[in-house]
Structures are given as C-alpha cells and as structure tokens.
Amino acid sequence: MSELGSILRLEYGAALSAENRTGWGYPVFGSNGEIGRHARFLIGESGIVVGRKGSVGQVSWSDEPFWPIDTAYWVDCREQNRRWLYWLLSYLPLKRLDTSTGVPGLNRNDVYELDVYRPSPASRDKIAEILDTMDAAIRGTEAVVAKLKAMKQGLLHDLLTRGIDANGDLRPPQPEAPHLYKQTPLGWLPKGWDAVQLGDQLIGGPKNGYSPQDAGRETGVKMLGLGCLTEEGFAPRQLKNAPEAMALHPARLEHGDLLISRSNTIAMVGRVGMYRDVGAPCIYPDLMMKLVPSARYLPEFLKLLLQSERTRRQIQNVAVGTSGSMVKINSKTVRALLIPLVEKEEQTRILDALSSSTGNLALESAELEKLRLLKSGLMYDLLTGRTPVTALL
C-alpha cells in the first residue's frame, strides 16, 4: 500500500471563460467533463482531469492535449502510470472527500493521504488494458442499445399512428393514402379508429396509492419508489420497506397492474409501467396512480399509448408545478387525456409487430447491465489487489 500523494500531484487548471473560447481545436474540461473547445491547450499531452468544484471527484480522460479550467485539477504523473491512475481515481470515493459547506470542493491534500494498492509496473499496464477493453465493450453495447431504442421508437410511432391492417401490413402514411385516414382531435387517424378520453375507457379511478408513515423496518412487505417507473416501463430498482399490515391494504399490487406516476420532474411525470411480481407483497405509493382499463383495451397496448410521444406531450402540457422542479398531474387531467380507440384484434397485431424489436432491445440491455456489473467487479478486484491481475490472465 502507498499514499496516493507519492504517485501523483493534482495541479490547478486555468480560467478560460466560455466567451474567450474559440469553439474549435482542443477540448476544454471543467469539473464535469468536456465543456467546449479552444484553439490552444494548457496541457500538451493526453491526461486526467479531476473535478475540484461543483462535480467533486468526477474523473475525466482526454486522449489529446487539453485545457483544464480552474474548477478542476489535472493529474501530474508519470506517463506510464496514466491509464492505470485514471481507473484508480475513477474507483476511489473522491466525492466523499468534499470539505466545503457551500459549493462542493475537493482538497488535494485529502486525496494525497489516501492509501492505495500499488501493483508492479507490468501489472499496472495489464490492469489498464483489461479495464480499457471492458470499457470499449460497454461503449459498443451502449451504441447498439441506443440504435435499437431509436428503431423501436420509430416503429412504435408508425404503429400507433398508422396501425396494421387485417392483412398484417403497416398502412401507408396518410399523404400517400389519404382515403385510409380521417381527421380527429388527435390529428389524422386510420379510419376505424377514434379519439376518445382515457377516463371513459377506465373502470373507475385512476386510484391513488398509499405511502405509510412508519415505513422503513424490514417486514417482507415492499413499496415501490418513483424510480420503478422508467422510460421503458416498470423496473424493480427502487423498492422500499412497508409495514406488515400493508399486505392487506387496497394499494397492494397484482401482477400486470398498470401504473402511472403523478408527481415527478417534467420529463418524468406520467411515466407508465406494468407491475411485475417482485416476490413479496408490494404496494404502490401515493405519488402513483393505478389504471384499470375497460375490456376494450389490452393493458399492454394502453401502456404503449400512454408512453407515446403524442400522450407524453399532453401530460407535460397539463402538469402543474409545485416546489422546485417537481410537477404533478391528477386524476382529472389523466382522465381527460385523448388516446386512440383501436379494435382489440388490431391491438394484438400491433403488439405482435413490436415484440421482436422489444425482445432484441431487452437482450442487448441485459447484456449491457451484465458488462457494467462485470466491470464494477473487475475494478474492485484489480484496483484493490483482492485478485492479482496474473490470476485473471
């Protein structure tokens, strides 16, 4: 083990305001990464930047000469240690060293005193090589996921505006086949579709959930957090404890229940998902509402409609601000949302057409999560000396 200060020095960057940057040339780095470009550089080689003010402890890498501004440190170290130190600094809990009471700040003397595992020079090179390879695999998979998301979004838009006819074909766009469409309050819709209010297609409600005051102790009963409703749908990523008595509460969820968030940021309010059993009794909080669709809608299809750009715009237009960045929608505004009414047979055809795209995206997303977990484990093993790099090789 060695003190980090025996391996590197953190040096102050230099002020360079946005109006004084040329907008082209070399990267300019602040505490949270690249923030612009400038014709000149301050550091004439690749290197590491560490957030000093604001995004304390955030670590960035530049492949080319760069200019770190005065809210950041740049790392002065031996060139052969640079990539290994980038990964080591990325792993260390530098954010916990914030010593400021106002604007967050990182004292470099605190960083110097950290004890770190110091492998042999050859091992440092191998550690950096392994983590660089893993990072490249993650970036490649992220690009695939982003492409699949864009393709799915494009397909979803076509399916929810043009639909699939009885022959199983996507209808041509309205300008190419105007006789297949009609004008409605939602714009052009295929003939046979209608624009209806969501409230007329629900069985009661929407029904608010319940947030108990004495939650926190482990009882085996769970409550969803707002983070469980994502852009893609439901994800059991933010479960909280709930009192044991809540297992019999009306807010208890059943597999397949359709949920919508009623309070969040403007970008996230109205997120929708279908609850999947989490292996324990589970309730939904008062910041969510449950929607029970009538027999005219398949729940999965209604979820797609509520996730669509057309419905998202309606939700954001009626959301009401409260404090800070939080906004809310209520039962009345949700019931007033306009959605297309589609025959159930066509709903099924649309869901079938989307299933292949959804499946591919789910597979790649799962692979991405697996790679991220593997990278996290490798960083722990290699950068702490828990597993010597020779053992992995």
C-alpha positions in Angstrom: 0.0 0.0 0.0 1.1 3.6 -0.7 -0.2 7.1 -0.1 -1.6 8.4 -3.4 0.4 11.6 -3.0 3.6 9.6 -3.6 2.3 8.6 -7.1 0.7 11.8 -8.4 0.2 15.5 -7.9 -3.1 17.4 -8.5 -2.5 20.7 -10.2 -4.9 23.6 -10.7 -6.3 24.3 -14.1 -6.5 27.9 -15.5 -9.5 30.1 -16.1 -11.0 30.2 -19.6 -14.4 31.7 -19.8 -16.9 30.5 -22.5 -16.8 33.8 -24.3 -13.0 33.5 -24.6 -13.0 30.0 -26.2 -12.8 29.7 -29.9 -15.2 26.8 -30.1 -12.8 24.7 -32.1 -9.5 23.0 -31.5 -8.6 21.2 -28.3 -11.0 20.0 -25.6 -11.7 22.3 -22.6 -12.5 20.4 -19.4 -14.4 21.5 -16.3 -15.3 19.5 -13.2 -18.0 17.5 -15.0 -16.1 16.7 -18.2 -15.6 18.4 -21.6 -17.3 21.8 -21.8 -16.0 23.2 -25.0 -13.1 23.6 -27.5 -10.3 26.1 -27.8 -7.5 26.8 -30.3 -4.8 26.5 -27.6 -4.1 23.9 -25.0 -2.8 24.1 -21.4 -1.5 20.5 -21.1 0.3 19.3 -24.2 -0.5 15.5 -24.0 -3.3 13.1 -23.0 -4.2 13.2 -19.4 -6.6 13.0 -16.5 -8.9 15.7 -15.1 -10.5 15.6 -11.6 -13.4 17.8 -10.5 -12.4 20.3 -7.8 -15.5 22.4 -7.5 -19.1 21.5 -8.3 -18.9 17.9 -9.6 -16.4 17.0 -6.8 -14.2 14.0 -7.6 -15.6 13.3 -11.1 -12.8 11.9 -13.2 -12.4 12.5 -17.0 -9.9 11.4 -19.6 -8.6 13.3 -22.6 -7.0 11.5 -25.5 -5.4 14.7 -26.8 -3.8 17.9 -25.4 -6.4 19.8 -23.4 -7.2 22.8 -21.3 -8.5 22.2 -17.7 -10.2 25.2 -16.3 -9.9 26.5 -12.7 -12.8 24.5 -11.3 -10.8 21.3 -11.9 -7.4 19.7 -11.2 -5.2 18.0 -13.8 -3.1 15.0 -12.8 0.7 15.3 -12.9 2.1 11.8 -13.0 4.5 9.5 -15.0 3.1 8.8 -18.4 3.3 5.0 -18.0 1.1 5.2 -14.9 -1.5 7.5 -16.5 -4.2 5.0 -17.7 -3.9 2.9 -14.5 -4.3 6.1 -12.4 -7.3 7.1 -14.4 -9.0 3.9 -13.5 -7.8 4.0 -9.9 -9.1 7.6 -9.4 -12.4 6.6 -11.1 -12.7 3.8 -8.5 -11.8 5.8 -5.4 -14.6 7.5 -3.4 -13.3 11.0 -4.1 -16.8 12.6 -3.8 -16.7 11.7 -0.1 -13.8 14.0 0.5 -15.9 17.1 -0.1 -14.8 19.6 2.5 -16.9 22.6 1.5 -20.0 23.8 3.4 -21.3 25.8 0.4 -20.1 24.9 -3.1 -18.7 21.4 -3.0 -14.9 21.3 -3.1 -12.1 18.8 -3.1 -8.9 19.4 -1.1 -6.0 17.8 -2.9 -4.2 17.2 0.4 -7.0 14.8 1.4 -6.6 12.9 -1.8 -2.8 12.6 -1.3 -3.4 10.9 2.1 -5.5 8.0 0.6 -3.8 4.6 0.9 -4.0 2.7 -2.4 -2.8 -0.7 -3.6 0.3 -0.2 -5.7 1.0 -3.2 -8.1 4.1 -3.7 -10.1 4.5 -1.5 -13.3 3.8 -4.5 -15.5 0.6 -5.3 -13.6 -0.5 -1.6 -13.8 -0.3 -1.9 -17.6 -2.3 -5.1 -17.6 -4.9 -3.7 -15.3 -5.4 -0.7 -17.5 -5.5 -2.9 -20.6 -8.2 -5.2 -19.1 -10.4 -2.2 -18.0 -9.9 -0.4 -21.2 -11.1 -3.5 -23.1 -14.1 -3.8 -20.9 -14.9 -0.2 -21.3 -14.8 -0.5 -25.1 -17.2 -3.4 -24.9 -19.6 -1.4 -22.8 -19.4 1.6 -25.2 -20.1 -0.7 -28.2 -23.1 -2.3 -26.5 -24.4 1.2 -25.4 -24.3 2.2 -29.1 -26.3 -0.9 -30.1 -28.8 -0.3 -27.3 -29.2 3.4 -28.4 -29.7 2.3 -32.1 -32.3 -0.3 -31.1 -34.1 2.2 -28.9 -34.3 4.7 -31.8 -35.5 1.9 -34.2 -38.1 0.8 -31.7 -39.3 4.4 -31.2 -39.7 4.9 -34.9 -41.6 1.6 -35.3 -43.8 2.5 -32.3 -44.6 5.9 -33.8 -45.6 4.2 -37.1 -47.7 1.5 -35.4 -49.6 4.0 -33.1 -50.4 6.4 -35.9 -50.8 4.1 -38.9 -51.7 0.7 -37.4 -51.7 -2.7 -39.0 -54.5 -3.7 -41.4 -56.3 -7.0 -41.5 -53.7 -8.4 -43.9 -50.9 -7.8 -41.3 -49.4 -4.9 -43.2 -48.5 -1.4 -41.9 -50.8 1.1 -43.5 -49.1 3.6 -45.9 -48.6 7.1 -44.5 -51.6 9.5 -44.7 -50.1 11.6 -47.5 -49.7 8.5 -49.7 -53.2 7.1 -48.9 -55.5 9.8 -47.6 -58.5 7.7 -48.3 -57.4 5.4 -45.4 -57.4 8.1 -42.8 -59.7 10.6 -41.1 -59.2 13.9 -39.2 -59.8 13.7 -35.4 -58.9 15.8 -32.3 -55.7 13.8 -32.2 -54.9 14.5 -35.8 -55.0 12.0 -38.7 -56.0 8.5 -37.6 -56.8 5.4 -39.6 -60.5 5.0 -40.5 -62.0 2.7 -37.9 -60.0 4.4 -35.1 -61.5 7.1 -32.9 -60.1 9.7 -30.5 -61.5 9.1 -27.0 -60.9 10.3 -23.5 -58.9 7.9 -21.3 -61.3 8.3 -18.4 -64.1 6.8 -20.5 -62.0 3.7 -21.0 -61.2 3.0 -17.4 -63.0 1.1 -14.7 -63.2 3.8 -12.0 -60.2 5.8 -10.9 -57.4 6.4 -11.5 -56.7 5.2 -8.0 -54.0 6.8 -5.9 -51.7 4.7 -3.9 -50.7 5.0 -0.2 -47.4 5.9 1.5 -47.4 4.7 5.1 -45.6 7.0 7.6 -43.9 4.2 9.5 -42.2 2.5 6.6 -38.5 1.6 6.9 -38.3 -1.6 9.0 -37.8 -4.9 7.2 -41.1 -6.8 7.3 -41.2 -8.7 4.0 -43.7 -6.2 2.5 -42.4 -3.8 -0.1 -43.5 -0.4 -1.6 -42.5 0.9 -5.0 -40.4 4.1 -5.3 -40.9 6.5 -8.2 -37.7 5.1 -9.8 -39.6 1.9 -10.5 -41.4 3.7 -13.4 -38.8 4.3 -16.1 -38.8 5.4 -19.7 -39.1 1.8 -20.8 -41.7 0.8 -18.2 -41.6 -1.0 -14.9 -38.3 -1.9 -13.2 -38.0 -3.2 -9.6 -35.0 -1.0 -9.0 -36.1 1.2 -6.1 -38.1 -0.9 -3.7 -38.7 0.3 -0.1 -39.9 -1.4 3.1 -43.5 -1.2 4.2 -45.3 -2.2 7.4 -46.5 -5.7 7.6 -50.2 -4.7 7.8 -49.9 -3.1 4.3 -50.0 -6.7 2.8 -53.8 -6.4 3.0 -54.2 -2.8 2.0 -56.2 -1.8 -1.1 -53.0 -0.4 -2.6 -51.5 -3.9 -2.8 -50.5 -4.7 -6.3 -51.2 -7.7 -8.5 -49.1 -8.9 -11.3 -50.0 -6.9 -14.5 -51.4 -3.8 -12.8 -50.9 -0.7 -14.8 -49.3 2.3 -13.0 -48.6 5.9 -13.8 -46.6 8.4 -11.8 -48.5 11.5 -10.8 -45.6 13.6 -9.4 -42.0 14.0 -10.7 -39.9 16.2 -12.9 -41.5 17.5 -16.1 -39.5 14.9 -18.1 -40.6 12.0 -15.8 -44.1 12.8 -14.6 -46.6 10.5 -16.1 -44.2 7.6 -16.6 -46.1 4.3 -17.1 -45.3 0.7 -16.3 -47.0 -2.7 -15.8 -46.1 -4.1 -12.4 -44.4 -7.4 -12.3 -44.3 -9.6 -9.2 -41.3 -8.8 -7.1 -41.5 -12.0 -5.0 -43.1 -10.3 -2.0 -46.4 -8.4 -1.2 -46.0 -4.9 -2.7 -47.9 -1.7 -2.6 -47.7 1.5 -4.7 -47.2 4.9 -3.1 -49.4 8.0 -3.2 -47.3 9.5 -5.9 -48.5 6.9 -8.3 -52.0 6.0 -9.6 -53.3 2.7 -10.8 -55.3 2.5 -14.1 -57.8 -0.3 -14.6 -58.6 -0.4 -18.4 -62.0 -1.5 -19.6 -62.5 -4.6 -21.7 -61.9 -2.5 -24.9 -58.2 -2.2 -24.2 -55.4 -4.7 -23.7 -53.4 -3.4 -20.7 -50.1 -3.7 -22.6 -51.5 -1.7 -25.6 -52.8 1.0 -23.3 -49.4 1.2 -21.8 -47.9 1.8 -25.2 -50.4 4.6 -25.9 -49.6 6.3 -22.7 -45.8 6.1 -23.4 -46.2 7.5 -26.9 -44.9 11.0 -27.8 -48.5 12.2 -28.5 -49.6 11.3 -25.0 -46.4 12.5 -23.4 -46.9 16.0 -24.9 -50.4 16.1 -23.5 -49.2 15.1 -20.0 -46.4 17.7 -20.0 -48.8 20.4 -21.1 -51.2 19.8 -18.2 -48.6 19.1 -15.5 -48.7 21.8 -12.7 -45.6 23.0 -11.0 -45.2 22.9 -7.2 -41.9 23.4 -5.5 -38.6 23.3 -7.2 -38.6 21.2 -10.3 -41.4 18.8 -9.3 -44.7 18.9 -11.2 -47.9 17.0 -10.7 -50.9 15.6 -12.6 -54.1 14.4 -11.0 -57.0 12.1 -11.7 -59.0 14.7 -13.6 -56.2 15.6 -16.0 -55.3 11.9 -16.6 -59.0 11.1 -17.4 -59.0 13.9 -19.9 -56.1 12.6 -21.9 -57.0 11.8 -25.5 -56.0 8.4 -26.9 -56.9 6.4 -30.0 -59.5 3.7 -29.7 -58.5 0.7 -31.7 -60.2 -2.7 -32.3 -58.7 -5.3 -30.0 -57.7 -7.5 -32.9 -55.6 -4.7 -34.3 -54.2 -4.1 -30.8 -52.9 -7.6 -30.8 -51.4 -7.3 -34.3 -49.6 -4.1 -33.2 -48.2 -5.8 -30.1 -47.0 -8.8 -32.1 -45.3 -6.5 -34.6 -43.5 -4.7 -31.8 -42.5 -7.8 -29.9 -39.4 -8.7 -32.0 -38.0 -5.2 -31.6 -38.7 -5.2 -27.9 -37.1 -8.6 -27.4 -33.8 -7.6 -29.2 -33.7 -4.4 -27.1 -34.2 -6.4 -23.9 -31.5 -8.8 -24.7 -28.9 -6.1 -25.5 -30.0 -4.1 -22.4 -29.4 -7.2 -20.3 -26.0 -7.7 -21.9 -25.1 -4.1 -21.1 -26.1 -4.5 -17.5 -24.1 -7.7 -17.3 -21.0 -5.9 -18.7 -21.4 -3.0 -16.3 -21.6 -5.4 -13.3 -18.5 -7.3 -14.6 -16.6 -4.0 -15.0 -17.5 -3.0 -11.4 -16.3 -6.3 -10.1 -13.1 -6.2 -12.0 -12.3 -2.7 -10.8 -12.8 -3.8 -7.2 -10.7 -6.9 -7.7 -7.8 -5.3 -9.7 -7.6 -1.9 -8.1 -7.6 -3.1 -4.5 -5.3 -6.1 -5.1 -8.0 -8.5 -4.0 -7.3 -10.6 -7.1 -3.8 -10.2 -8.7 -4.0 -9.5 -12.4 -1.9 -12.6 -13.1 -4.7 -14.8 -11.7 -7.2 -13.3 -14.1 -4.8 -13.7 -17.1 
